[in-house]
């Protein structure tokens, strides 16, 4: 990788970001990154506080002695990252540093990681906060009247639990700047709410007694995946939906016995890989292989231009030792259910062109001992629609004929957009003055922690921003190097303007 000095200003950002990529920080495992931030802040003489759920705040007081004319501003990011890697990559997210490299696409330099997620979501937010903290300490930055709270939350990627369970007294202020957005030409001022549920279906397997059966594996791979909110309208293939479509068609045409279904890891990621193992008559192998070759082009045509690297493979498993399968009745009901579960955009916003209003992500299926576990994520900008979709899903599960236990994993509210807030107007003007362009003000379909903050602090104005990040929640994640400096310049100018408006 290049010398960090070649990445542009501020050098402190890149130094911190590099250190962050060396610290394990998967969701619910933020102890090391929190301790790093805490020690760095205390070394520079700033007070820190940790709440019961393990969120961290660093307090940087105004240099004004009197209480008058002080303005509270919160800069917020989350400490955890999505830990995804390609199957052929050897990487232990609990201990290994990320392997960074630079690439060039369309004459733009990007920072990425070799075969894993980069953690720019939300490592860039952490690095911005720490760079500001350091520069305030060494005197090269002075916001005069601003009392800054640097808030670092836990477990955003898995279920927003850091924000949802935060001590309400941890922060205070008039404005909150969330540093978790991924496009440098637009600011987010609203987001969808969501519900994630886990379902479990008990099963009993039967021993295979027919001697001429052979174990077969079908695999789906090569998909882009991506964020199950912001990328849900991009026609990206969901490996589980493709797999269950194929298995349903084979099951309806041939006598197969399913051993297992597997796919997905995270509810906020579009599933990139999935596989199924089943048994069929030895004499049917050539027929099934030909049938799959016949339907594969039709499936690939659906994703031409969005997932052109889709791979659908089938193989005989010569050394497969688990000679058990689901009962025919259980298997048929399960495959029918998975085939029918909707996926992707359910409805579009009635007035905002192109904005997804309600969606569903069929995210995870695991065949565990005695239990099939699957997870589904739903999102909507309206509580009514979110509830209605969940009611429809429960009805679908009920009509499957299977005994299914449902557990709600996460519920988070929407963040209603306010298009004419003072913070939004100041931000628009600062962007226009700096870059001679109008910034895009938007609401998004993804969930943001601001949804909880807006409920806790109804008088606090909020906005979300960040540099260009592409391929989030997948091993293709990359950070635009030039964009980091752009957002840094904007962020400092915005803070100085907020301080001046407070005079």
N, C-alpha and C positions, 0 to 999 in steps of 0.2 A: 504494500500500500504506500501511497505517496506520503511525503512529509506533511504533517498537519498544518504547517505554516503555509502550504500551497493552497489550502482550502478557503482562504479568505477570512475576513473578520466575522465575528470576534474569535481570536485564537482560543480564548478561555472556553468558549462553547465546545470547540472540537476536542480540547484536552479533556474536558469533563465527559463529553459523549464517548470518547474512546474508553475512559475508565468505566463508564456505565456498562459498556458492552462486555466488559471482563467480569462483571458481577452477576451471578445467577439470580434471576428474579421472575420466575414463573409465578402465575397467580397463586396466592396463599403462601408463597415462599419469598416474602419481601424482606426478611430479617436483615440480610446482608446489605442490601441497597439502602434500607432505612438507616442502619448503623453508619454506613459510609456518609450519607447526607448529614446525619446528626453530628458526627464527629467533625466534618468539614465546617459546619455552621458554628459549632462551639469553639473550634480552633480560631475562627475569625471573630469571636466575641459576641455572637448573637444567641439570644435565648431560644430554646426549643421546647416543644411540648408534644407528648404522645397521648392520644386518647385510648379508650378501652379496646377499640377495634384495631388499634395500631396505626392509625393515620398519624402523620407528623406535620407539625407546623413550625416554621422558622419565623421569628418576629424581627422585623427590621424597622425600628422606630424612626419617625421624622427627627430631623436635627433641630426642630423648633422646641424651645423650652416650654412655651405656654401651650395650653390646650386649644386655644383658638386657632382657626384656619388650618386645622389638620384634616386630612382626608384619608379614610381607610380604603385601601385597594388590595384585593386578594389576587395573587397569581397562582394558578392551580394546575397540577398535572397528576397522573397516576404512576405509581412505582412499578407495577407489574407489566409483563409483556406476554403476548401470545407465543407459546413455545411449539412451533411446528417445524418439521424438517422433512426432507425427502427421504424415502425409504433406504436409498443406497448410501446415505450419509451416516457416518459414525460420529455421534455427538451426544454428550450427556449434559442436558440443560441444568442439572443440579450442581455441576462442577466446572464444566468446560467454558472458557471464554469463546466468544463468537470470533470467527475468522473473517475479517473484513477485507474488502477489495473494492476498487473503483472500476466503473464501467462507463462507456460513452454511448449514448443513444441520441440520435438526431442532434449531434454537436453539443449535447448537454452532459456534464459529468454527474454521475450518481454514485452514492455509496451504498453498498449492499453487503450481504454476508454469504459465505459459501454454503449453499444447500440448506440454510436455515432462515427463519425469520430474523430480521435485523433488530427489532425492538425500537425502531424510530417511533413507533406507537407504544409508549409515549416518552421514550428516552429523550426526544428532542425537547419536550416540555421541561423535563428535569434539568437538562443541560442549560437551557435558557435561564431557568431560575437560579441555578448555581453560578452561572456567569454574571448575572446581575448582582447577586450577593457578593461575589468576590470583588467586582468593580466598585461597588459601594464601599466596601471595606478599604480598598486601596485608594479611595478618593477620586477615581476617574469618572465616577457617576455620582450625581447628587440630585435627588428629586425633592429636596427641601421640605415641602409641606406634607409629603405622603408618608403615612404609616403603612408599611407593606407587610402582609402576611403571605408567606410562601407555603402553600398547602400541598402536601404530597399524600395521596390516598392509596389505599390497598385494594387489591382484588377487583379492579374495574372490569377486566376482560372476562372473568368467569361469571360475574353476577352483580357488579356494581355495589358489592356489600360494604366497601369502605365508605362510599358516599351515603348509602342508605342507613347505615348504623353510626354515622359520625356524631360525635358530641357536638351539639348545637352551639356550645360556648367556645368551641375551638377557634373560630374565626369571627371577624367582624369587619364591616366596611360598607361603603356605598356602591362600589363596583367590584365585579369579579371577572377576571380574564382567564378563561379556560384555554390551555395550550395544547389541545388534543385534536385539532382539525388538520386536514391533510391537503389543502389546496390554497396556494398563497394569493389567489385573486378573488377570494370570497370569504365572507365571515358568516358564521352560523349563529342564529338568534332563536332557534327553536328546534325541537326534535321529537321523534316518536316515543311513545311508551311501549312497554313490552311485557310479555309473560313467557317464562320458560318452564316446561314441565317434563318430568321424567315418568315413564310408564314401565311397568314390569308385568310380564306374563309368565306364569309358572308353566313348566312343561315336564313331561317324562319321555325319555327316549326309549326306542325299541331296538333290540339287537337285530342286526341284519342277518337273516338266515339263508337267503337265496344265494347260491354259490357263484352265479354268473354276473353279479353286480360289480361295477367298477366305480371307484371314486373319481370325481371330476371337479375341477376348480375353474370358476369363471371370475376374472378380475377386471375391474375398471380402473384405469389410471390415465395420467397425462392431462388431467383437467387443471384449469387455472385456479379454481376455488375463489377465495376472496371473502370479503366482509358480508355477512348475511343480511346486513341492513343497507349499507351504501352501494353494494354491488348486486343487490337482489334483482334489479331491473335490467341487467346487462346480458341476459340470455346465456349465462354460464351454466354448464352442465352440473347437475348434482349427481355424484357417483351412486348414491343409494337409490335414487329414483331410476336411473338408467339400469342399475343392476336388477332391481325388483321388477322392472318392466320385462327384462329379458327372462328372468326366472319364471315369471307368471306365464309368459308365452310358451316356454319350454314345458312347464308343468302342465299346461292345458293340452299340449300336443303329445307328450310322451309320459311314460310311467317313471317318475323320478322320486327319490326319497331324499329330502334335504337334511343335511347334517348340521350346517351352521351358516349364519349370515353375519358379516362384519363390515363396518364402515364408519368413518368419522370419529372425531375426538372432541370437538368444541361446538357448542350451540351457536356461537357467533361467527362461525366459519362455514362457508359453503363446502360441502364434502367433496374432496378431490379424489379419494380412492376408496374402493369397496370391493368385497369379494364374497363368494358363496361356494360352499362345498356340498355336493350332492352325489347320490349314487344312481346309476342307470344300468340297464341291461347292456352287456358287452356288445351284443349285436346291434345296438342302437347308436353306438358311438359315432360312426361315420355319418349317420343321418342327422344327429344333433349338431355335429361340427358343421355340416353343410347348411343346416338351417340357420345357425348363428352367422355364418358368412353371408347368407342371403339377406338377413335383416340388418346387419351392421351398417351398410351404406346408408340405409334409410335413417338410422339413428344419428349417424355422423352428419348427415345433411342438416339436421336440426341445429347443429352448433357450428356450422361452417362460418368462419370469420370471427367467432368468439372462443371456440375451443377446438381449433383445428388439429391439435395434437392428441385428441382423445384416442385411447387405446382400449380395445375390447378383446381380451384374450381368453382362450380356453385350453385346458391341458388335462391329461390323465395323470392321476397321482398314483405312482407305482408302489410307494412305500407308506401309504396312509394306513394307520393302525386303528383308528377309532371307528369301529364297525357298528356305529349306532346312528339312528335317524329319528326325526320327529314322527309321530303317528301321522297317517295320511290326512285325517280330519283336521288335526291341529295345523299341520303344514299348509293345507289349502286355505284355512281361515286366516292364517298369518300372512301368507303371500297376497291374498285378496286385499287385506287391510293395507299392507304396505304399498300395493299397487294403486289403491284409491286415495291414500293420503295426499292432499294437495301440496304443492310446493311452488314458491316464487311469489310474484305480486298477485294479490287477491283483488285489489281495487286501486285506482289512481285518485289523487286529490281532485275534488270537483272544480277547483278554480286555479290552482298552481300547475301549469303545464309541465308534465314530465315527472312530477313528484309522486312517489308511491305513497298511497294512503295507508294500506293494510297489506301485510305479507306474512308468509309462513316459510320457515326453513326446517325441512325434515333432515335433522342434523346428525344423529348418532344411532347406530344399532350395534349391540354387542350380544353375542351368545355366551352367556355365563353359565356356571353350574346350576342347573335346574331352573334358570330364569333367562328369558329374552328381555333385554333392557333397551329401550329406545327413548330418544329425547327430541323434543320439538320446540322451536322458538317462534313465537308470534309477535308481531309489532303492529302498532297503529298510531296515527296521530290523534285518534279519538277513543276515549275510554269505552264508549258504547260499542264501537266496531271491534275493539279488542275483545270485549266480553262476548259479543256475538260469535266471533270466530272460534273462541274457546268452547262455547256451547255447541257449535256445529261439530267440532272435533270430538268432544265427549260423546255426542250422539253417534258419530261414525264408529268410535271405539265400541260403544254399547251394541250397535247392530252387527258387529263382527262375529258375535257369538262366543268370543273369548272372554275369560275372566281377567280383567286388566286393572291393576292398582295404579292410581295416578298420584304423583306427588308434585306439588308446585315448588320449583326450585328458586325462581326469582320472579318478582313482580316489580316493575318500576314505572313511574308516572311519565307522562309527556311533559315537555317544556313548551308551553304556549308562546309563540313568537310575538314580540312587541316591536313593530317596525319603526316606530317613531320615538324610541327612548333617547334620552340625552347621550348615553354612551354610544349608541348606534350612530347618531348624527355626528358626534365628534370623531368617531372612528372613520366614517365615510369621508369627512373633510380632510383628515390627516392623510389618508390614503391618496386622495385626489391631489393634494398639495405635493406629496412625495413622488408619485409615479405618473401624474398627469393622466390618470385613468379612473373610471368609476369602478369601485369595488362592488362585487355581487353580494347582496344580502339575501340569505336563504334560511329556510328550515330544511332539515334532513330527515331521512327515514331511519337512520341509525340512532341508538340510544346514547345519550351523553349524561355524565354525572350532574350537569347543570339542571337536569330534570328534578333531581332531589334538592339541589341547592335553591332552586326557584320556589320550592314548597317550604323549605325551612326559613328562607329569608325573602319574603315576598316583596320587600322594598329595595332589595339589592338588584341593580341592573347588571346584566351579564352578556358576554359575547365569547364566542369560541373562534380561535384562529390558529394557524400553524403553517409551516413550510410545505412544499410539495412532497408528498409521500405516495408511492404507487405500490400496488400489490400487497396491501396490508393483510395481515393474518395468514400469509402464505410465505413459502421460501423465496418467492420472487420479490419480496418487499425491498424497496429501495428509496433512498433519500436524495433529493435534488440538492446538490452542494451549493449552487448559486442561490437557491431559494432561501437557504438558512440566513444568509446575510440580509436578504430583502426583508424578511420578517423581523429580524433583529433590529434593523433600522426603523421599521414601523413601530415595533413594541416600545423602543426607547422614546421615540417622538410622541407616541400616544401618552405614555406616562408623564412626560414633561408637559404636555398640553393639559392633562388632567390636573397636574400640580398648579399650572398657571390659572386655569379656570377656577381653582379653589381660592385664589388670592382675594 
